[in-house]
Amino acid sequence: MSTGSDTRTDGETAARPPLVAEAHDTGLDAAVAAARRVIAALLLAGDRSDADMSCVAKQLHAVADHLEEHAPAREERLVDMWNGEGVTRHDPVTGPENALAPPLKLYGRDDGAIEGTVTLGLPYQGPPGHVHGGISALLLDHTLGVANHWGGPSGMTAELTLRYHRPTPLFEPLTVTGRQVHVDGAKIRTVGTISAGGQDCVSAEGLFIAKHLARPR
């Protein structure tokens, strides 16, 4: 459901590594990708489908039972999540381990901004054929946070102000950008946009505070 490129479209030629975790074709990442497909397929099929939904439910419950049976304690899993790469593998925007994530892949630019491209499907629908406004807020909140890591000091969201310029379409490539614009002590100001077809759909201004919660140990 998403695409990304490490080549710039604004004249920059230097390739950049992604600022989020790369998805693997095996293991948990592959299972999560399959779960995303199931979620989208359920919405596409709907309740008037000829599919045997009772059988589907039984199979999905069996998968959940198997996973829960072999899962570690929640506290242990939280510690594991925050080791190494941390949030980039499990967050609900870019995380390849999270079936809620599209996932969005973000890249740093030489001008200090970051950007990524993603195509959203039915699981993210709000108005008919368009992205839910809360999903736009989720994408931009996370993107602004990553922009802070890329451009300077980072922190936690204190305020997020969004302006919805036009409906954001589903099934079309969306460009998501973020840029840190000002730092005053612990206060960090960051801006970003979601655009489609070269037109801004949503813009955001964020205030972040240079503070981080302790990781589980």
C-alpha positions as CSV (number, residue, x, y, z in Angstrom):
1,M,0.0,0.0,0.0
2,S,3.0,2.3,0.0
3,T,5.8,3.4,-2.2
4,G,9.0,5.2,-1.5
5,S,12.1,6.3,-3.4
6,D,15.6,7.4,-2.3
7,T,15.9,9.7,-5.3
8,R,14.8,13.3,-5.0
9,T,12.4,15.0,-7.3
10,D,13.5,18.5,-6.6
11,G,16.9,18.4,-8.4
12,E,18.9,16.9,-5.6
13,T,20.9,13.9,-6.7
14,A,22.3,12.5,-3.5
15,A,20.6,9.3,-2.5
16,R,19.6,9.1,1.2
17,P,18.9,6.1,3.4
18,P,15.3,5.9,4.7
19,L,14.8,7.4,8.2
20,V,12.5,4.5,9.2
21,A,13.0,0.8,9.5
22,E,13.2,-1.3,6.3
23,A,10.6,-4.0,6.0
24,H,11.8,-7.6,5.7
25,D,10.3,-10.2,3.4
26,T,10.3,-12.8,6.1
27,G,9.3,-13.3,9.7
28,L,7.2,-10.8,11.6
29,D,7.3,-8.1,8.9
30,A,6.0,-10.6,6.3
31,A,3.2,-11.7,8.7
32,V,2.2,-8.1,9.3
33,A,2.1,-7.4,5.6
34,A,-0.3,-10.3,5.2
35,A,-2.4,-8.9,8.0
36,R,-2.6,-5.6,6.2
37,R,-3.8,-7.4,3.2
38,V,-6.5,-9.2,5.2
39,I,-7.7,-5.9,6.7
40,A,-8.0,-4.3,3.3
41,A,-9.7,-7.4,1.8
42,L,-12.3,-7.5,4.5
43,L,-13.3,-3.9,3.9
44,L,-13.3,-4.5,0.1
45,A,-15.5,-7.7,0.4
46,G,-18.0,-6.2,2.8
47,D,-21.0,-7.9,4.4
48,R,-22.7,-8.6,1.1
49,S,-19.8,-10.7,-0.2
50,D,-20.2,-14.4,-1.2
51,A,-17.2,-15.2,1.0
52,D,-18.0,-17.4,4.0
53,M,-17.3,-14.8,6.7
54,S,-18.1,-17.3,9.5
55,C,-15.3,-19.5,8.2
56,V,-13.0,-16.5,7.8
57,A,-13.7,-15.4,11.4
58,K,-12.9,-19.0,12.7
59,Q,-9.6,-19.0,10.8
60,L,-8.6,-15.6,12.1
61,H,-9.5,-16.5,15.7
62,A,-7.3,-19.6,15.3
63,V,-4.4,-17.4,14.1
64,A,-4.9,-15.1,17.0
65,D,-5.0,-18.0,19.5
66,H,-1.7,-19.3,18.1
67,L,0.0,-15.9,18.4
68,E,-1.3,-15.3,21.9
69,E,-0.2,-18.8,23.0
70,H,3.4,-18.1,21.9
71,A,3.6,-14.5,22.8
72,P,6.0,-13.3,25.6
73,A,4.7,-11.4,28.6
74,R,3.5,-7.9,27.7
75,E,6.2,-6.2,29.8
76,E,8.9,-8.3,28.2
77,R,7.6,-7.4,24.7
78,L,7.6,-3.7,25.5
79,V,11.2,-3.9,26.5
80,D,12.0,-5.8,23.3
81,M,10.1,-3.2,21.2
82,W,12.2,-0.3,22.6
83,N,15.6,-2.0,22.1
84,G,17.7,-1.2,19.0
85,E,15.7,0.8,16.4
86,G,12.8,1.4,18.8
87,V,9.7,3.1,17.6
88,T,10.6,2.9,13.9
89,R,9.7,-0.9,13.8
90,H,6.4,-0.8,15.6
91,D,4.8,2.6,15.4
92,P,1.4,3.0,13.7
93,V,2.7,5.2,10.8
94,T,6.0,3.8,9.6
95,G,6.4,0.5,11.5
96,P,6.8,-2.6,9.5
97,E,5.8,-4.6,12.6
98,N,2.5,-2.8,12.9
99,A,-0.5,-3.8,10.7
100,L,-2.1,-0.4,11.4
101,A,0.8,1.4,9.6
102,P,0.4,2.0,5.8
103,P,3.5,2.0,6.2
104,L,4.9,5.4,5.3
105,K,8.6,5.4,4.3
106,L,10.4,8.7,4.9
107,Y,13.7,10.0,3.5
108,G,15.9,13.0,4.5
109,R,16.7,15.7,2.1
110,D,19.8,17.8,1.8
111,D,17.8,21.0,2.5
112,G,16.9,19.7,6.0
113,A,13.4,18.6,5.2
114,I,12.1,15.0,5.0
115,E,9.6,13.5,2.6
116,G,7.9,10.3,1.7
117,T,5.2,8.9,-0.6
118,V,2.3,6.7,0.4
119,T,-0.9,5.5,-1.1
120,L,-3.8,4.9,1.3
121,G,-6.6,2.4,0.8
122,L,-10.0,1.7,2.3
123,P,-8.8,1.1,5.9
124,Y,-8.0,4.8,6.1
125,Q,-11.2,6.1,4.6
126,G,-13.2,9.0,6.2
127,P,-15.4,10.9,3.7
128,P,-16.3,8.8,0.6
129,G,-13.2,8.0,-1.3
130,H,-11.0,10.2,0.9
131,V,-8.7,9.9,3.8
132,H,-10.0,10.3,7.4
133,G,-8.9,13.6,8.9
134,G,-7.6,11.9,12.0
135,I,-5.4,9.7,9.8
136,S,-3.9,12.8,8.2
137,A,-3.2,14.2,11.7
138,L,-1.5,10.9,12.7
139,L,0.7,10.9,9.6
140,L,1.7,14.5,10.1
141,D,2.3,14.2,13.8
142,H,4.7,11.4,13.2
143,T,6.4,13.0,10.2
144,L,7.1,16.2,12.1
145,G,8.6,14.1,14.9
146,V,10.9,12.4,12.4
147,A,11.7,15.7,10.8
148,N,13.0,16.9,14.2
149,H,15.3,13.9,14.5
150,W,16.6,14.6,11.0
151,G,17.0,18.4,11.4
152,G,18.0,19.0,14.9
153,P,16.8,18.5,18.5
154,S,13.7,16.3,18.9
155,G,11.0,16.0,21.6
156,M,7.4,15.2,22.3
157,T,4.3,16.9,20.7
158,A,2.9,19.7,22.8
159,E,0.6,21.3,20.2
160,L,-0.4,20.2,16.7
161,T,-2.4,22.6,14.5
162,L,-3.8,21.3,11.2
163,R,-5.4,23.1,8.3
164,Y,-7.5,21.0,5.8
165,H,-7.2,22.7,2.4
166,R,-9.1,20.0,0.4
167,P,-10.1,16.4,0.7
168,T,-7.2,14.0,0.7
169,P,-7.8,11.3,-1.9
170,L,-7.5,7.5,-1.4
171,F,-5.8,5.3,-4.0
172,E,-3.5,8.1,-5.2
173,P,0.1,8.7,-4.2
174,L,0.4,11.2,-1.4
175,T,3.6,13.2,-0.7
176,V,4.2,13.8,3.0
177,T,6.8,16.4,4.1
178,G,8.2,17.8,7.3
179,R,10.7,20.4,8.3
180,Q,12.0,21.8,11.5
181,V,11.9,25.6,11.3
182,H,12.8,27.0,14.7
183,V,14.3,26.0,18.1
184,D,14.1,28.2,21.2
185,G,15.5,26.4,24.2
186,A,13.3,23.4,24.8
187,K,10.7,24.6,22.3
188,I,10.8,23.2,18.8
189,R,8.7,24.4,15.9
190,T,8.1,22.1,12.9
191,V,5.8,22.3,9.8
192,G,4.6,19.7,7.3
193,T,2.2,19.0,4.5
194,I,0.3,16.2,2.8
195,S,-0.2,16.8,-0.9
196,A,-1.7,15.0,-3.9
197,G,-1.1,15.9,-7.5
198,G,1.1,18.9,-6.6
199,Q,-1.6,20.5,-4.4
200,D,-1.6,20.7,-0.6
201,C,-4.4,18.8,1.0
202,V,-3.4,19.2,4.7
203,S,-0.8,21.4,6.3
204,A,0.4,21.2,9.9
205,E,2.3,23.3,12.4
206,G,3.7,21.6,15.5
207,L,5.2,22.7,18.8
208,F,7.4,20.1,20.4
209,I,9.2,20.1,23.8
210,A,12.7,18.6,24.0
211,K,11.7,15.8,26.4
212,H,11.6,12.1,26.1
213,L,10.0,9.3,28.2
214,A,12.2,6.7,29.6
215,R,12.3,3.4,27.6
216,P,11.0,0.2,29.3
217,R,13.8,-1.8,30.9
